[in-house]
Amino acid sequence: MSNIILGIDLGTTNSLWAVSGGPSGAQVSELVPSVVAILPNGTFLVGEDAKDLAWQHPERVVHSVKRLIGRSTSELRLEASRLPYQVVEGQASQARIRIPLDGKEGRGPWHDYSPEEVSAMILGDIKRRAERALGIEQINEAVITVPAYFDEAQRQATKRASELAHFTNVRLVNEPTAAAMAYGIDGGKDGTVLVYDLGGGTFDVSVLKIMKGVFRVLATHGDTQLGGDDFDRKILTRVLKHITEATGAQLGDDPRVLQTLRRSAEGLKIRLSQEDHAELEINAGAAPLTVALSRDDFEQLIATDVARTMRCVEAAIADASLDASAIDDIVLVGGSTRIRAVRAALASRFGREPHTEIDPDRAVALGAAVQAGVLAGDTKDLLLLDIVPLSLGIETLGGAFSKLILRNTTVPCSVMEEFSTQVENQTGIDLNIFQGERELVADCRQIGSFRLTGIPAMPAGLPRVAVTFTVDQHGLLRVSARELRSGQTASIEVLPTLGLSKEEVRHMVAESIDKAQEDILAREALDMHNKAEAIVRGTEEALAHGSEGLAPEQAYSIKKALARVKGLQHGEDLPALHTALEELSSMTMQLADDLIGAAVRKAIAARKERVS
C-alpha cells in the first residue's frame, strides 16, 4: 500500500475515508461528524469533540458547512437565518462569504473563516486519521466526492479546500457515481442502476449504465438544499411548538437551547427509522415535559420533502430517455435513506425493494476508494464515465447562447468550435461564458469571461477564432480561444462569481422544457436579424466597390431590395423579412459573380500588359 490514494466522502453531516486493495480488501473508517469548533486561541476541534461543544458555545461551532461552500450571502439568506453561527459577506479579496466565529468581525485572523477553510479543517482531520490508521507518514492524493448537482463555483471551492488541507493531487467524483461503483464491487453485474442519495444536506439521484466494468452516467438530477437536516428542522419546529403550548416559553431565540434541541431532534429521527414511536423528555421544572412523536406524525411532516425527491427521480429517468421499467436496481446512499417513508416511496414507484446490502452511510466513501484504486492502478477492470450537469457555452451576436458542451455529456470532454468577428477591424474579442439550458444568454447564468486581444485588424468575418471548452475529470471547466490566422491565444479556468441555488438549478432545467417553443422562435428571430445585418453590410460594401459594372436597371433593383430589407430588419414581421432576404440574396449572388468575374478579367488584363 505504498501508493495510497484516499477515498473521502466529505459529507454535510458526517465524513469518512476509505481505501481499497491490500490483503484485507476495502477498509472504511468510522463516521466523523462534519463539525468544527474553533476556540478563542485559534486552535480547533473536529468531529465528536467539536459536536460536544455545540450546546455550550453554538456561536463557535460550525456544522453543515457543505451547504455554504461556493455560495453567496444572497443565496443563503434563509439558510443563514437558521444557523446558530453568523454568516457575513466577505471582502472583495476574500471568499464570497465568511464565518466570524466569535460573533464579531475583524477580531484577528482566527476569528474570520471562509467555508473553504472550515472544510479544509475537516479534510485535514480526515487525512491525519487515515495516516495514523494506515501507518503512513503522509498521504497526498485523494478522490473526494461532491453532490452531482454542485456547480462550477462549488466544485472549485471544494478543490481549494483540499489544497488548504495539503492534498497535492485530488480528483472530484460525483457522489451517486461513487455509490454505484461501491455497488458494482460485489455483484459485478451489468444493468441500469438508479442511485438515490439522500444525505444530511443534499439530495442527488443518478441513472447509470453498468456494462463490463464501465460505469456510464446517463443522467443526474437533485437538490443541493434538501436532506436530513431539513427533516431535523421540522422535528425541531414541532418540539418548540409543543414546549410553547405547554409552558408558554419561547425558546427560538436562544442558540444554545436550539443547538441542544437540534441534536435531540436528530435522535428522534434516527429512532423513528426503527421504532413506531419515540419520546423526548425535557426537564421543564417540577415535572418533566414529554414530547411524543409517532412514525406516522414524522412521515406526515416530511411528506412534501419525500415527494420533492421523487420528482427529481422522475426527471432523471426522463433525462436518461428511459421509463421506470428499465431500472434494474435501486441503490440507497445516505443515512436519511433509512427512513421507512423513503424506502416505501421507491418500492411503490419501481415495484421492487431498494438494495440495502451496503451501509448507506459508507457507500460513497467505499466507491471513492474504488475510484482511487483505479487511479492508482490497483483496479484495472473498472472505468468511470461521469457527466456535465448543465450545458456550457458562450454568448454570440445579439445575445444568443451558443452551447458547446451539452448537458449530460460524458466527462472528461473537449469541444472546439470556430467563430468570427462582427465588427470591422476588431482587434479584441470578449468571450462571455454561460451555463444553462435556454437559447438566449439573458435566461442563463454567466460563470466567467475573458478577452482575446492582439488580433490583426481585418474585415468583419475574416478572423477565425477557435474556442475550446474542456471539462476535466473533476467536472471543472477551462476555456481557451485562439485566432487561427495570427496565432493569438487566451484562456481561463472558470472561477464563477456566484454559485447556483437549488431553485435556480431546478428553474433552469424546468424552464428550458416549458419554454422550448418560445425559445426556438426567439432564437430564429435573432438569427434572422443577424443574417439581415450581415447581408445588408455585405451588399453595401459590394455596391461601393463594384457597382460600376452593373447595368442601371440591375443596380436599381438591388438597391430597391436592399432598402426593403433595411426597412424590415429591426421589425417584428419575420415572414416579410425572410421573403425580402431571399429576394436580395438571389440578386446579390449575381452581383458577387459579376464582381468576381470583373476581378478575374482585370487580373488577366494586367498580366497581359506586364508580358507585352
C-alpha positions in Angstrom: 0.0 0.0 0.0 2.8 2.4 -0.8 0.9 4.4 -3.4 -2.1 5.3 -1.3 -4.9 7.4 -2.8 -7.6 8.1 -0.2 -11.3 8.0 -0.9 -13.1 10.7 1.1 -16.8 11.2 1.5 -16.9 14.9 2.5 -20.5 14.9 3.8 -22.8 17.6 5.2 -23.4 15.7 8.5 -20.6 13.1 8.6 -17.4 12.5 6.7 -15.3 9.4 6.4 -12.3 7.9 4.5 -11.8 4.6 2.8 -9.0 2.7 0.9 -9.3 -0.2 -1.4 -6.9 -3.1 -2.1 -4.4 -4.8 0.2 -4.8 -8.2 1.8 -7.9 -7.3 3.7 -9.7 -5.7 0.8 -11.5 -2.3 1.3 -11.1 -0.5 4.6 -13.6 2.1 5.7 -13.3 4.4 8.7 -15.9 5.3 11.3 -18.1 8.2 10.7 -16.6 11.6 11.7 -19.2 14.4 12.3 -18.5 17.2 9.8 -18.4 19.7 12.7 -15.6 22.2 13.6 -15.2 24.1 16.9 -12.7 26.9 16.8 -11.5 28.1 20.2 -10.6 31.6 21.2 -6.9 30.9 20.9 -7.3 29.8 17.3 -7.0 26.0 17.9 -9.8 23.9 16.5 -11.5 20.6 17.2 -13.2 18.3 14.6 -15.7 15.6 14.9 -17.4 14.4 18.1 -15.3 16.7 20.3 -16.5 19.7 18.4 -20.1 18.4 18.4 -20.0 18.1 22.2 -19.1 21.8 22.5 -22.1 22.9 20.4 -24.6 23.2 23.3 -22.1 25.4 25.3 -20.6 27.5 22.5 -23.0 27.3 19.5 -21.6 30.5 18.0 -18.2 28.9 17.8 -19.2 25.6 16.3 -19.7 25.2 12.6 -21.9 22.4 11.2 -23.4 21.9 7.7 -20.6 23.9 6.1 -21.1 21.9 2.9 -24.3 23.9 2.3 -22.4 27.1 2.4 -19.3 26.3 0.3 -19.1 28.1 -3.1 -22.2 30.2 -2.5 -23.0 33.8 -1.8 -24.9 35.5 1.1 -27.7 36.5 -1.2 -28.3 32.8 -1.8 -28.1 31.9 1.8 -30.5 34.3 3.5 -32.9 31.6 4.6 -30.2 29.1 5.4 -28.1 31.6 7.4 -31.1 32.6 9.5 -31.4 29.0 10.7 -27.8 28.7 11.8 -26.5 29.3 15.3 -23.3 30.9 14.0 -23.0 34.0 11.8 -22.6 34.2 8.0 -21.4 37.5 6.6 -20.4 39.0 3.2 -16.7 38.7 2.6 -14.4 41.4 1.3 -13.6 41.7 -2.4 -10.3 39.9 -1.9 -11.8 37.1 0.2 -14.2 34.3 -0.4 -17.8 35.3 -1.1 -18.9 34.6 2.5 -17.1 34.5 5.8 -17.9 33.0 9.2 -16.9 35.2 12.2 -16.8 32.6 14.9 -16.5 35.0 17.8 -19.7 36.7 16.8 -17.9 39.8 15.7 -16.0 40.7 12.6 -12.3 41.7 12.3 -11.1 40.4 15.6 -7.9 38.7 14.4 -7.1 36.1 11.8 -8.6 33.1 13.6 -12.0 34.8 14.1 -12.9 35.0 10.5 -13.1 31.9 8.2 -14.4 31.0 4.8 -16.4 27.8 4.2 -13.4 26.5 2.3 -11.1 27.0 5.3 -13.6 25.2 7.6 -13.9 22.4 5.1 -10.1 22.2 4.9 -10.1 21.6 8.7 -12.4 18.6 8.3 -10.4 17.2 5.3 -7.1 17.7 7.2 -8.5 15.9 10.2 -9.7 13.0 8.0 -6.2 12.9 6.4 -4.4 12.7 9.7 -6.8 10.0 11.0 -6.2 7.9 7.8 -2.4 8.4 8.1 -2.4 7.2 11.7 -4.7 4.2 11.0 -2.7 3.1 7.9 0.7 3.7 9.5 1.7 6.1 6.6 3.7 9.2 7.2 1.9 11.3 4.6 -1.0 10.8 2.1 -1.0 13.5 -0.6 -3.6 12.1 -3.1 -7.4 11.7 -2.7 -10.6 11.2 -4.5 -13.2 13.5 -2.9 -16.9 13.1 -3.6 -19.3 16.0 -4.3 -23.0 16.2 -5.0 -23.8 15.6 -8.7 -25.5 19.0 -8.8 -22.6 21.0 -7.4 -22.0 23.8 -9.9 -18.6 25.2 -11.1 -18.3 27.5 -8.0 -19.0 24.8 -5.5 -16.6 22.3 -7.2 -13.8 24.9 -7.4 -14.4 25.8 -3.7 -14.1 22.1 -2.8 -10.8 21.9 -4.7 -9.5 24.9 -2.9 -10.4 23.3 0.5 -8.5 20.1 -0.5 -5.4 22.2 -1.4 -5.6 24.0 2.0 -5.7 20.6 3.6 -2.4 19.8 1.9 -3.6 17.4 -0.7 -1.5 17.9 -3.8 -3.4 15.7 -6.2 -7.2 15.5 -5.9 -9.9 14.2 -8.2 -13.6 15.1 -7.6 -16.2 12.4 -8.3 -20.0 12.8 -8.1 -21.4 11.0 -5.0 -24.1 8.9 -6.8 -21.5 7.7 -9.2 -19.1 6.7 -6.4 -22.0 4.8 -4.7 -22.7 2.9 -7.9 -19.0 1.9 -8.0 -19.4 0.6 -4.5 -22.4 -1.4 -5.6 -20.5 -2.8 -8.5 -17.8 -4.3 -6.3 -19.6 -7.4 -5.1 -22.1 -8.4 -7.8 -20.2 -7.1 -10.8 -23.3 -7.5 -12.8 -24.4 -5.4 -15.8 -27.6 -3.3 -15.8 -29.2 0.1 -15.3 -29.0 1.4 -11.8 -30.8 4.3 -10.1 -28.7 5.7 -7.2 -30.9 7.6 -4.7 -28.6 9.6 -2.4 -30.3 11.4 0.5 -27.7 12.7 2.9 -27.7 15.3 5.7 -27.7 18.4 3.5 -28.0 17.4 -0.2 -30.1 15.1 -2.4 -28.9 13.5 -5.7 -30.3 10.9 -8.0 -28.4 9.4 -10.9 -29.2 6.8 -13.5 -26.1 4.8 -14.5 -25.5 2.1 -17.1 -23.0 -0.6 -15.9 -21.6 -2.8 -18.6 -18.5 -4.9 -18.5 -16.9 -2.8 -15.8 -17.8 0.6 -17.4 -19.9 2.9 -15.3 -21.6 5.4 -17.6 -23.8 8.1 -16.1 -26.8 8.6 -18.2 -28.5 11.4 -16.3 -28.4 13.1 -13.0 -30.8 15.4 -11.0 -31.0 16.6 -7.5 -31.4 19.4 -4.9 -28.4 20.8 -3.1 -30.6 22.2 -0.3 -32.6 19.1 0.7 -31.6 16.5 3.2 -31.8 15.0 6.7 -31.0 18.4 8.2 -34.4 19.6 6.9 -36.1 16.7 8.5 -34.4 17.5 11.8 -35.5 21.1 11.4 -39.2 20.1 11.0 -39.0 17.9 14.1 -37.3 20.8 16.0 -40.1 23.1 14.9 -42.7 20.6 16.3 -40.8 20.3 19.6 -40.5 24.1 20.0 -44.2 24.5 19.3 -45.1 21.8 21.9 -42.9 23.5 24.5 -44.5 26.8 23.9 -48.0 25.4 24.1 -47.2 23.5 27.3 -45.2 26.1 29.1 -45.6 29.4 27.3 -41.8 29.6 26.9 -40.3 31.0 23.7 -37.0 29.2 23.1 -36.5 30.0 19.4 -34.0 32.9 20.1 -31.6 31.0 22.4 -28.8 29.5 20.2 -27.7 27.2 23.0 -31.1 25.7 23.5 -31.6 25.4 19.8 -28.4 23.6 19.3 -29.2 21.1 22.1 -32.8 20.6 20.7 -31.4 20.1 17.2 -29.4 17.1 18.3 -32.4 15.8 20.2 -34.5 16.2 17.0 -31.9 14.2 15.1 -32.0 11.5 17.7 -35.8 11.3 17.4 -35.5 11.0 13.6 -33.0 8.1 13.9 -35.2 6.2 16.4 -38.3 6.6 14.2 -36.4 4.8 11.4 -36.5 1.7 13.6 -39.4 2.3 16.0 -43.1 3.2 15.7 -42.9 5.8 18.5 -40.3 8.0 20.2 -40.3 10.4 23.1 -38.2 13.3 24.2 -38.2 14.2 27.9 -37.3 17.8 28.8 -36.6 19.0 32.4 -39.0 21.9 32.5 -39.3 22.4 36.2 -41.3 20.5 38.8 -42.4 17.8 36.3 -40.6 16.7 33.2 -42.2 17.7 29.8 -42.6 14.8 27.4 -42.7 15.4 23.6 -44.0 12.4 21.8 -43.8 11.7 18.1 -45.1 8.7 16.1 -43.7 7.5 12.9 -46.9 8.5 11.1 -46.5 12.0 12.5 -43.0 12.2 11.3 -43.8 10.9 7.9 -46.5 13.5 7.5 -44.0 16.2 8.5 -41.6 15.2 5.7 -44.1 14.0 3.1 -43.6 17.1 0.9 -39.8 16.6 1.0 -40.0 13.0 0.1 -42.3 14.0 -2.8 -39.7 16.5 -3.9 -37.1 13.8 -4.1 -39.4 11.6 -6.2 -39.9 14.4 -8.7 -36.1 14.5 -9.1 -36.2 10.8 -9.6 -38.8 11.1 -12.4 -36.7 13.9 -14.0 -33.6 11.8 -14.0 -35.3 8.9 -15.6 -36.8 11.2 -18.3 -33.4 12.8 -18.9 -31.9 9.3 -19.5 -34.7 8.6 -22.1 -35.9 5.6 -20.1 -39.0 4.6 -18.2 -39.2 3.1 -14.7 -39.4 -0.5 -16.1 -35.8 -0.1 -17.5 -34.3 0.3 -14.0 -32.8 -3.0 -12.9 -31.6 -2.0 -9.4 -32.1 0.9 -6.9 -29.2 1.7 -4.6 -29.6 3.7 -1.4 -27.0 6.2 -0.2 -27.0 8.5 2.8 -28.3 8.0 6.4 -31.7 9.5 5.6 -32.5 6.6 3.3 -33.0 4.5 6.4 -36.4 6.4 6.8 -39.2 4.0 6.1 -41.2 6.5 4.1 -38.3 7.0 1.7 -37.9 3.3 1.0 -41.7 2.8 0.7 -41.9 5.6 -1.9 -39.2 4.0 -4.0 -40.6 0.5 -3.7 -44.1 1.8 -4.7 -42.7 3.5 -7.8 -40.5 0.7 -9.1 -42.3 -2.3 -7.8 -39.2 -3.7 -6.0 -37.4 -3.1 -2.8 -34.2 -1.0 -3.0 -30.8 -2.6 -2.3 -29.7 -2.3 1.4 -26.7 -4.7 1.4 -24.2 -1.8 1.6 -24.3 0.5 4.6 -25.8 3.7 3.1 -23.5 5.9 5.2 -20.4 4.2 3.8 -21.3 3.5 0.2 -20.0 6.8 -1.1 -16.6 6.6 0.7 -16.3 3.0 -0.5 -17.0 4.0 -4.1 -14.5 6.8 -3.8 -11.9 4.3 -2.6 -12.7 2.1 -5.6 -12.1 5.0 -8.0 -8.9 5.8 -6.1 -7.8 2.2 -6.7 -8.5 2.7 -10.4 -6.3 5.8 -10.5 -3.6 4.1 -8.5 -3.5 1.2 -10.9 -4.7 -1.3 -8.4 -8.0 -1.9 -10.2 -8.0 -2.2 -14.0 -11.4 -3.7 -14.8 -13.5 -0.6 -13.9 -13.9 2.7 -15.8 -15.8 5.7 -14.5 -17.7 7.9 -17.1 -19.3 11.0 -15.4 -21.3 13.8 -16.9 -21.8 17.5 -17.2 -25.0 18.6 -15.3 -25.7 21.8 -17.2 -24.9 22.9 -20.8 -21.9 25.2 -21.2 -21.2 27.7 -24.0 -20.6 31.4 -25.0 -22.6 34.5 -25.9 -22.7 35.2 -29.6 -24.1 38.1 -31.7 -27.3 39.6 -30.3 -27.3 37.7 -27.0 -27.7 34.2 -28.4 -26.4 31.3 -26.3 -24.1 29.0 -28.4 -23.9 25.7 -26.5 -20.5 24.0 -26.9 -20.9 21.2 -24.3 -24.4 19.9 -23.9 -26.0 18.8 -20.6 -25.3 15.1 -19.7 -22.2 15.0 -21.9 -19.7 12.4 -20.5 -16.5 13.9 -18.9 -13.7 14.4 -19.4 -14.6 16.1 -22.7 -13.4 18.8 -25.0 -15.2 20.6 -27.8 -13.8 23.2 -30.3 -15.9 25.5 -32.5 -14.9 28.3 -34.8 -16.4 31.8 -34.5 -15.6 35.2 -36.2 -15.9 38.9 -35.7 -18.9 41.1 -36.5 -17.2 44.5 -36.5 -14.7 45.9 -39.0 -11.1 46.0 -37.9 -11.9 44.4 -34.5 -8.6 43.7 -32.6 -10.1 42.2 -29.4 -12.9 39.8 -28.6 -14.8 39.5 -25.3 -15.8 35.9 -24.5 -18.6 35.6 -22.0 -19.2 32.1 -20.7 -22.6 30.9 -19.6 -24.3 27.7 -18.3 -27.9 26.9 -18.7 -30.5 25.3 -21.0 -32.2 28.3 -22.7 -31.5 29.8 -26.1 -30.6 33.3 -25.0 -27.9 34.3 -22.5 -30.4 36.6 -20.7 -32.1 33.4 -19.5 -28.9 31.6 -18.5 -26.2 32.1 -15.8 -22.9 33.8 -16.6 -20.0 32.0 -15.0 -16.9 33.7 -16.4 -15.5 36.0 -19.0 -12.1 36.8 -20.6 -10.7 38.9 -23.5 -8.7 37.7 -26.6 -6.5 40.6 -27.7 -3.9 41.3 -30.3 -5.9 40.2 -33.3 -4.7 42.0 -36.5 -7.3 44.4 -37.9 -9.3 42.6 -40.5 -12.7 42.9 -42.2 -15.6 41.5 -40.2 -16.0 37.8 -40.7 -12.4 37.2 -41.7 -10.7 36.4 -38.4 -11.0 32.7 -37.4 -11.4 32.3 -33.6 -11.3 28.7 -32.4 -13.0 28.5 -28.9 -12.3 25.3 -26.9 -14.2 24.2 -23.9 -12.6 21.4 -21.8 -14.2 19.8 -18.8 -11.7 17.7 -16.9 -12.3 14.6 -14.8 -13.2 16.7 -11.8 -16.0 18.4 -13.7 -14.0 21.7 -13.8 -14.1 23.9 -16.9 -11.3 25.5 -18.8 -12.0 27.8 -21.8 -9.4 28.8 -24.4 -9.5 30.9 -27.6 -7.1 31.1 -30.5 -7.2 33.3 -33.5 -6.0 30.9 -36.2 -4.6 33.5 -38.7 -2.5 35.4 -36.2 -1.9 32.7 -33.5 -3.0 34.9 -30.6 -4.3 32.9 -27.7 -6.1 33.5 -24.3 -7.6 31.2 -21.8 -9.3 31.0 -18.4 -10.1 28.4 -15.8 -13.6 29.4 -14.9 -14.0 30.7 -11.4 -17.6 31.8 -11.2 -18.6 34.8 -9.1 -21.8 33.1 -8.0 -23.0 29.5 -7.5 -26.4 28.2 -8.4 -29.0 27.9 -5.7 -31.3 24.9 -5.7 -34.2 26.9 -7.1 -32.1 28.3 -9.9 -30.8 24.9 -11.0 -34.3 23.4 -11.0 -35.7 26.5 -12.6 -33.1 26.4 -15.4 -33.9 22.8 -16.4 -37.7 23.1 -16.0 -38.0 26.4 -17.8 -35.9 25.1 -20.7 -38.6 22.5 -21.2 -41.6 24.7 -20.5 -40.4 27.5 -22.8 -38.8 25.4 -25.5 -41.1 26.6 -28.3 -40.8 30.3 -27.2 -37.0 29.9 -27.1 -36.9 28.4 -30.6 -39.0 31.3 -32.0 -36.8 33.9 -30.2 -33.6 32.2 -31.5 -35.0 32.1 -35.0 -35.8 35.8 -34.9 -32.3 36.6 -33.5 -30.6 34.6 -36.2 -32.7 36.2 -38.9 -31.9 39.7 -37.7 -28.2 38.8 -37.6 -28.4 37.4 -41.1 -30.1 40.6 -42.3 -27.4 42.7 -40.8 -24.6 40.7 -42.4 -26.3 40.7 -45.8 -27.0 44.4 -45.7 -23.4 45.2 -44.7 -22.0 42.9 -47.4 -24.3 44.3 -50.1 -23.5 47.9 -49.3 -19.7 47.1 -49.5 -20.2 45.3 -52.8 -22.1 48.1 -54.3 -19.5 50.6 -53.1 -16.7 48.7 -54.7 -18.2 47.1 -57.8 -21.4 48.8 -58.8 -19.9 50.4 -61.9 -20.1 47.1 -63.7 -23.8 46.7 -63.2 -26.5 47.6 -65.7 -28.5 50.6 -64.4 -31.7 48.5 -64.1 -29.8 45.8 -62.1 -28.3 48.3 -59.7 -31.7 49.9 -59.2 -33.3 46.5 -58.4 -30.6 45.6 -55.9 -30.8 49.0 -54.2 -34.6 48.7 -54.0 -34.4 45.2 -52.5 -31.7 46.4 -50.1 -34.0 49.3 -48.9 -36.8 46.8 -48.3 -34.6 44.6 -46.1 -33.3 47.6 -44.2 -36.9 48.7 -43.6 -37.8 45.3 -42.1 -34.6 44.2 -40.4 -35.4 45.8 -37.0 -39.1 45.0 -37.0 -41.3 42.0 -35.9 -42.6 40.9 -39.3 -40.3 37.9 -39.7 -42.1 36.3 -42.7 -41.8 39.6 -44.6 -38.1 39.9 -43.6 -37.5 36.3 -44.7 -39.1 37.0 -48.1 -37.1 40.2 -48.6 -33.8 38.5 -47.6 -34.5 35.7 -50.1 -35.1 38.3 -52.9 -32.0 40.3 -52.0 -29.8 37.2 -51.7 -30.8 36.0 -55.2 -29.8 39.3 -56.6 -26.5 39.6 -54.7 -25.5 36.2 -55.9 -25.4 37.5 -59.4 -23.7 40.7 -58.1 -21.0 38.5 -56.4 -20.5 36.5 -59.6 -20.2 39.7 -61.6 -17.7 41.2 -59.1 -15.5 38.0 -59.2 -15.7 37.9 -62.9 -14.7 41.5 -63.2 -11.8 41.0 -60.8 -10.6 38.0 -62.8 -10.8 39.9 -66.1 -8.9 42.8 -64.5 -6.1 40.5 -63.3 -5.8 38.8 -66.7 -5.6 42.2 -68.4 -2.9 43.3 -66.0 -0.9 40.2 -66.6 -1.1 40.6 -70.4 0.1 44.2 -70.0 3.1 43.1 -68.0 4.0 40.4 -70.5 3.8 42.8 -73.5 
